[in-house]
Amino acid sequence: MRYLIKNALIEGKYKANVLIEKGKIRSISDRELEVEEAEVIKADGLWLLPGLVDLHVHSRVPGGEHKEDFKTLTEAALNGGYTHIVCMPNTDPPVDTPEMISYLYTITKNLPVNIFFTGTITKRREGNEIVEIGLMKKAGAVGFTDDGNWVKRADVMLNACIYARKFDAMLISHAEEPTLSKGYANYDKIMLKHGLKFRLPISEEIAVYRDCRLSELTNCHIHIAHVSSAGSVEIIKKFKEKGARVSAEITPHHLIFSTENIDPYDPIFRCNPPIRDEENRKKLVEALKDGVIDVVATDHAPHAYYEKERPIMEALPGIEGLETAFSSLYTHFVLRGMLSLSTLLDVMSYNPGRMLGVDNSIREGNHANFFLFDPKVKWKVKKEDILSKSKNNPFIGRELTGRVVAVFSKGKFLRR
Ligand SMILES: [Zn+2]
């Protein structure tokens, strides 16, 4: 199948016609391309952008299919412009054997999104005995994490680092020291007034420091998931300057929301680590700009209505993000001149892609993994716009600018 995309603005910069053949970008030209038997896609006014790559997604399979399954997850990913996503292993049961990794790749290989899997660091995510890192990597695991839990025992994490280094595997740290993160609210003046139970920034900072130090000691690549505190940014920056193999990610909700602009009792915003104050949020935006934080990952965490719409102390933690990540960050930061489009593409496509060995850049010979984006359209997000099985997306009811119009993924053209 051939496709001819006419008059798209490549990466929002220059106008070109793009010919896709057998799932690959055959040519990019500013001249008319005469092609027989091609489906023509008129893209006047649309941007052609590299497919997004999300390092942190909760598929909920196996065990949580009432929240999401691979079909709805795929639809949600495509709806948000993602062509590559990485699933977390904190399912029920957790993904802690090579057989499970192989099984997950088998059941997802024909879906129109590239889905990658991670394994746990410890068996059953109990924090005591490390998994078969070498065999699981061989089966396709792209990283290892007890996500949702931090590996509390330093001896176990040290051992995991040594093995991971040996097999050149990446460890992903859900950095929250558990004895200081029993509550659900940031510790700041606003939350103090509400008397909510806290998850202190220091719980994250202690965990980030230990894992950066272990990375430095063992030369193992440790990726810090969902950074939320300014203190963590400082620690990561120092270790990066010393040459430690540390990388870090941040979510759209920690970049956009703060305790000053959310209702602290609204369960939709309950997440781990919690939404923090303006001071922390501003520092996170700076860290993304400066390159201290490498990646935006959604931590897409679907929950059923009855699990989320509860009093805040009972609501399950987690926020959905796949379908609104790009538009929300474009609206909040690119349109306001606070981040460039090219930085946004680096942190949402190129940098995470590099960590997976995926190159989604728009050039001749590359696989056709990209999306068409309308940068002008304004839309109020409605429940029906969300294709995930769950609807715990805080942008429902809010107006965004710019929307994904179509996606090319695994050689297929998928119109929204
Ligand atoms: Zn996590």
Residues whose N, C-alpha, C, O or C-beta is under 5 A from the ligand:
A	BS01	ZN	D147 G148 H174 A225 N272
